[in-house]
Amino acid sequence: MTEPHKTSTQIEPALISLRIIGGLEVASVLASIFLTVWVMIPLRPEPRWLIAAPGLFAVALILNSQRIRGERLGDLGLSGRNFAKAFRLVALPTLIAASVILTIGYATNSFHRTSHFWTNVLFLPVWAITQQYVLQAFIYRRIRGLLVTDFASSNEQRQQIRWAIWTTAALFSLAHLPNLMLMVLTLLGGLMWSWVYERAPNLLALGLSHATLSFLLMTSVPDWLLPSLSVGYKHFLYQKF
């Protein structure tokens, strides 16, 4: 016996519930980030591993959410699929941004070698891909699911996607409070990377762009323009790179 066809009015309540859950998931992950940088780091609890507790909770939530929804690595952008297209899309804006950063460094004679230089070189790609995983493979996908409706017209969907991109970028920027210059830069980066992810979901290409620009910021921009990449409580201590 075949199942009766479900109408849009029957499906809509389930979609609304799924959107609400997605919104709550995003709020929970963001709360974990703010709890870490604003509460756990200043308190320095003992044992020290407790600092990572909110982050571990966020990771568990993300992985469980993706498991329940049946999101595969290829769907999330953690495979070779879409790499070439994503690389083509992200290459030009990354090159333009890199040129601006290098021009600032040249004009202000501020090129410098960071402390823990080789650690940063090795760690940045991993950290960049991790951030893109949380930002795109989870937050953007959930925000997109919250704002984009299947029954909307093509024009309406395009507008909804634009709102999803802007919302994701804004949340990424807010996660870098109170570093105002970094908030501006992450807003622009969030817009670029989310725009590319919408068209070609591949976290490896986005992570390469993210790591490249972060490294140039760390080694080319003068302190008076960007004192550090620190966020949250640590920013008030003017932590160096």
N, C-alpha and C positions, 0 to 999 in steps of 0.2 A: 504494500500500500504506500503510495506516495504521500509525502507531507503536504498539507495545504499551503498554498502560496501566502507568504506574510506580506501584508500591506505596509506602506510607509508609516501609517499611524500606529501599527503594532510594533514596528521596529524602533520608532523614535524614543519611547521611554527607556529602552535598554541603552540606546546611544547616549541619551542624556545622563544616565547613571554612569556610563563608562567615562564620559567627559568629566563628570564631577570627581570621580575617582582619580582620573589623570591630573586634574587640578590640585587635588589634595596631595598627590604624590610629589608633584613639583614643589608645592609649599613645604612639604616635609624635608625634601632634600636641601632646599634653600635654608630652611631653619637649622639644619645640621651644620651647614657651612658657616652661618652667622654665629651659631653657638660655639663652634670651634675657634674662630678668629677673634671673637669678642669676649668670650667667657672662659673657655677651657685654657687657652694659652696664657691669659693674664693670671689665672688662679694657680697654674702649674700644680695640678693635683698629684698626689702620690697614691699608688704607683704612677709613673709618668705615662704609661701606655693608655691611661684613661683619657689623655688629650685626644687620642685617636678614636675614642668610642663613638662620638657623633658621626665621624666620617665612615666608620665601619658600618654603622646603622644605615647610612645613606647608600653605601655600596650594596648591602644586603637587600634594601628596598628596591633599588634599581634592577638588580639581577633577578629578584623574584618577580617583579612586575613584567620584565621582558620574557621570563619563562612562562608565566601565566598567559601572556598574549601571544606566545608562539613566535616571537621575533627572533629570526635567525641572524647569524653573524653577517651574512651577505646583505640582508635587509638593513642592518644597522650601519653598514659601511666598514666592517672589519674584515675585508677580503680584498682581493685584487680587482673585483668587479667595480666598474666605473672609475678606476684610478686614472686612466688616460684622459677621460673627459673632465673629471674634477681637476686634474693637474692643469689642463688647458684653460679652464675657467678661472682658476685661482692664480695662475702664473702672472698675468699682466697686472692685476691690482696689487699683488705682493711685490712685484718688481717696482711699481710706482711708489708704494709705501717705503720700500727699502731705499730707493733713490732719495726720497725726502729725508729719511733718517740719516743717511750717509752725507747728504748735503749739509744738514745741520751740524753733524760731527766735524766736517771739514771746515765750515764757516766759523765754528767756535773753538776749533782745535781741541776737541774734547775726546778724541779717540783714546781709549785706555784699556788696559788688561784688568779684568775683574779679579777679585779675590776668589779662590777656589775655581780658577779658570777651567781646568780640565774636567772637574766635577760638573760644572755647569754645561760644558760642551756635551758630556755623555748623558747627563740627566735631562736636559731640556727637551730632546725629542720624545722621551717617555712621558714626561710631564705634560707636554703639549698635546700628545695624542690622548692622554687621560682626560685632560680638560675638554677636548673636542668630543670625546666619548660621552661625558656627562652632559655637555652643552647641546650637542646635536642629536646623538643617538638616544638620549632620554628627554631632556628638557624641550628641545625643539619638537620632537615627535609628539610629546604630550600636549604642548601648547597648540601645535597644528591640529591635533585631534580635538582639542577643546574649541578652536575657533573656526575650523573649516568644516562645512557641512556638505554631505554628499548630494543633497537635493537642491543645492543652490545652482544658479546659472553659472556659466563659464566666467562671466565678468565678475560676478559676486565672489566666486571661488578665488579668482586672482587677487581681489581686494582682501579677502580673508587670509590668504597666504602672505600677503604683504604685512598684514597686522601680526601674523604669527612670527614673521622674521623680525619685525621691530620689537615685539614683546620679548622675544628670546634675547635679542641684543641688549635691551634695556635691563633685563634681569642679570645678564652677564656683567653689565656695567655696575649695577648696584652691589654685586658680590665683591667689588673692588673698592668699596667705601673704606676710608674717607680720602683715598688717594685720588684727588680730583683729576690730575693729568692722566693717570692710568685709567680712570673711569671714562674719560673722553676717548682714549685710544681703544679700550676694550669695546666701547659702543660701536666704533667704526669697524673694528675687527669682527665683532659679533654679527654686524650687518653683512659684511662680505662673506664670512664663512657660512652663515645660515643661508644666504642667497645661493651659494655654490652647492651646499648640501641638498637643498630643495631640488636642484637640477641634476646633481650627480652625487649621491650619497657615498662618499669614500673618506674615511677618517684618516687614512694614511697621507693622502695629499693635503688635507687640511692641517694635519699635525705638522707636516713639513713646513708649510707656510707659517704656522703659529710659532714653531721653534725658531725659524729664521728671523722673523721680525722681533721676537723676544730677545734673541742673542744680540741683534743690532742695537736694540734699545739699551741693553745692558752695557754695551761697549762703545757707544757712539754719542749718546745724548748727555749734555752737561748736567751737573747736579742741580743747578738752579732751575732747570726746566723739569727734570724728573729725578728727585733725590734718591728714589729707590723703587723697587717693585713690591714693596711691602703693603699689606692691606690690614684692615682691622686694627686691633690694639697695637700691633707691632709698628704700624706706620707712625705712631706718635713717638716711637723710640728712634725714628730715622735710621732704621736698619739699612746697612749698605748691601750691595749685591753680593 
